[in-house]
Amino acid sequence: DCPDLIVLDWDLPSGDATEVLAALQSASCPSAVIVIGKDEADQSLAISVGVRAFVIKGTSPEELLIVIRKLYDHEQVNFDPMTREANQL
């Protein structure tokens, strides 16, 4: 079975989350991916390789749930690291 949602830490011990994302995107069952990273540079790179949402490490559980709910409702979301608020694009 395919998961509906994957939460991926951008700072993997192997150091290359982009390889994981590429493998996920080529899978026969695409899943929504939320990446958790440390800064805006991570966000830009993650979005450029096709993740559905990005949140900054340290985000409150409530904010993460907002992002998950928006993805569940098929809304595109953006996490603004400056305001730490989940917003629609």
Residue frames as qw, qx, qy, qz and C-alpha x, y, z in Angstrom:
[[0.000, 0.886, 0.463, 0.000, 0.00, 0.00, 0.00],
 [0.386, 0.454, -0.010, 0.803, 1.06, 3.56, -0.66],
 [0.247, -0.491, -0.486, 0.679, 1.17, 6.12, 2.12],
 [0.165, 0.885, 0.403, 0.163, -0.94, 9.24, 1.67],
 [0.057, -0.967, 0.163, -0.186, 1.64, 11.42, 3.39],
 [0.826, -0.002, -0.233, 0.513, 5.37, 11.30, 4.03],
 [0.229, -0.967, 0.113, -0.019, 7.12, 13.64, 6.46],
 [0.852, 0.246, -0.108, 0.449, 10.80, 13.84, 5.52],
 [0.439, -0.802, 0.084, 0.397, 13.61, 15.44, 7.50],
 [0.529, 0.833, -0.156, 0.043, 15.75, 17.46, 5.06],
 [0.021, -0.756, 0.631, -0.173, 18.87, 16.88, 7.17],
 [0.988, -0.054, -0.102, -0.099, 19.18, 13.12, 6.77],
 [0.647, -0.592, 0.417, 0.240, 22.30, 11.46, 8.20],
 [0.743, 0.221, 0.460, 0.432, 23.19, 10.35, 4.66],
 [0.191, -0.490, 0.120, 0.842, 23.05, 14.01, 3.66],
 [0.080, 0.083, -0.574, -0.811, 20.95, 13.74, 0.52],
 [0.421, 0.391, 0.632, -0.520, 17.22, 14.11, 0.90],
 [0.460, 0.526, -0.271, -0.662, 17.00, 14.98, -2.80],
 [0.222, 0.208, -0.923, -0.234, 17.83, 11.35, -3.66],
 [0.157, 0.269, 0.876, -0.370, 15.05, 10.15, -1.39],
 [0.406, 0.549, 0.215, -0.698, 12.64, 12.62, -3.01],
 [0.366, 0.430, -0.613, -0.552, 13.65, 11.46, -6.50],
 [0.096, 0.002, -0.995, -0.013, 12.99, 7.84, -5.52],
 [0.251, 0.413, 0.683, -0.548, 9.62, 8.78, -4.03],
 [0.410, 0.552, -0.072, -0.722, 8.61, 10.68, -7.15],
 [0.362, 0.333, -0.756, -0.431, 9.46, 7.75, -9.41],
 [0.233, 0.068, 0.925, -0.291, 7.43, 5.30, -7.29],
 [0.107, -0.317, -0.790, -0.514, 4.25, 3.98, -8.82],
 [0.308, -0.756, -0.576, -0.049, 2.16, 5.53, -6.05],
 [0.236, 0.475, -0.164, 0.832, 2.91, 9.21, -5.48],
 [0.446, -0.626, -0.557, 0.315, 2.54, 10.47, -1.94],
 [0.034, -0.943, -0.006, -0.330, 2.28, 14.01, -0.64],
 [0.727, -0.027, -0.334, 0.599, 5.60, 14.96, 0.93],
 [0.248, -0.957, 0.008, -0.150, 6.16, 17.46, 3.71],
 [0.691, 0.266, -0.350, 0.573, 9.80, 18.33, 4.23],
 [0.482, -0.868, -0.085, 0.084, 11.04, 19.61, 7.57],
 [0.690, 0.357, -0.113, 0.619, 14.20, 21.71, 7.26],
 [0.500, -0.469, -0.312, 0.657, 16.19, 24.36, 9.02],
 [0.090, -0.548, 0.019, 0.832, 16.07, 27.47, 6.82],
 [0.520, 0.687, 0.094, -0.499, 14.89, 29.29, 3.72],
 [0.191, 0.557, -0.720, -0.367, 17.69, 27.87, 1.54],
 [0.223, 0.021, 0.973, -0.052, 16.46, 24.36, 2.34],
 [0.468, 0.543, 0.515, -0.469, 12.93, 25.47, 1.51],
 [0.403, 0.684, -0.287, -0.537, 13.91, 26.81, -1.93],
 [0.114, 0.366, -0.893, -0.236, 15.73, 23.63, -2.87],
 [0.293, 0.177, 0.907, -0.244, 12.97, 21.34, -1.54],
 [0.501, 0.618, 0.308, -0.521, 10.26, 23.21, -3.43],
 [0.327, 0.636, -0.503, -0.486, 12.37, 23.13, -6.61],
 [0.096, 0.202, -0.963, -0.147, 12.50, 19.32, -6.47],
 [0.462, -0.219, -0.638, -0.575, 8.75, 19.03, -6.10],
 [0.159, -0.240, -0.833, 0.472, 7.76, 18.72, -2.45],
 [0.166, -0.685, -0.605, -0.370, 4.20, 19.70, -1.64],
 [0.365, -0.897, -0.072, -0.237, 5.01, 21.58, 1.57],
 [0.571, 0.271, -0.460, 0.624, 7.93, 22.72, 3.68],
 [0.503, -0.836, -0.141, -0.168, 8.03, 23.55, 7.37],
 [0.189, 0.691, -0.529, 0.455, 10.82, 24.93, 9.49],
 [0.603, -0.133, -0.716, 0.327, 12.22, 22.75, 12.28],
 [0.121, -0.137, -0.523, 0.833, 10.72, 23.83, 15.59],
 [0.389, -0.247, -0.359, -0.812, 7.31, 24.47, 14.07],
 [0.470, -0.123, 0.596, -0.639, 4.55, 23.90, 16.58],
 [0.226, 0.161, 0.958, 0.070, 2.50, 20.72, 16.27],
 [0.350, 0.668, 0.479, -0.448, -0.57, 22.90, 15.64],
 [0.265, 0.711, -0.322, -0.566, 1.07, 24.55, 12.62],
 [0.049, -0.248, 0.919, 0.302, 2.20, 21.18, 11.27],
 [0.311, 0.390, 0.848, -0.178, -1.37, 19.91, 11.57],
 [0.360, 0.732, 0.118, -0.566, -2.60, 22.93, 9.59],
 [0.171, 0.547, -0.660, -0.485, -0.19, 22.03, 6.79],
 [0.152, 0.015, 0.986, 0.070, -1.26, 18.37, 6.88],
 [0.369, 0.562, 0.633, -0.385, -4.94, 19.33, 6.75],
 [0.337, 0.717, -0.172, -0.586, -4.36, 21.64, 3.79],
 [0.081, 0.357, -0.857, -0.363, -2.57, 18.85, 1.93],
 [0.255, 0.242, 0.924, -0.150, -5.41, 16.46, 2.77],
 [0.379, 0.715, 0.405, -0.424, -7.82, 18.99, 1.28],
 [0.670, 0.375, 0.405, 0.498, -5.56, 19.15, -1.82],
 [0.050, 0.999, 0.014, -0.002, -4.55, 22.75, -1.18],
 [0.686, 0.365, -0.242, 0.581, -1.02, 23.86, -1.99],
 [0.494, -0.855, -0.119, 0.104, 0.68, 25.29, 1.05],
 [0.497, 0.567, -0.307, 0.581, 3.71, 27.38, 1.74],
 [0.638, -0.643, -0.296, 0.304, 5.37, 27.80, 5.10],
 [0.215, 0.870, -0.112, 0.429, 6.69, 31.30, 5.56],
 [0.731, -0.127, -0.436, 0.509, 9.83, 30.97, 7.71],
 [0.145, 0.333, -0.196, 0.911, 9.76, 34.65, 8.58],
 [0.496, -0.363, 0.065, -0.786, 6.29, 34.67, 10.15],
 [0.025, -0.084, 0.970, -0.226, 6.14, 30.97, 11.06],
 [0.586, 0.297, 0.408, -0.634, 2.57, 30.80, 9.77],
 [0.387, 0.165, 0.843, 0.336, 1.16, 28.33, 7.31],
 [0.340, 0.558, 0.032, -0.756, -0.35, 30.10, 4.33],
 [0.742, 0.474, 0.469, 0.073, -1.88, 29.17, 1.04],
 [0.396, -0.135, 0.402, 0.815, 0.13, 30.14, -2.03]]
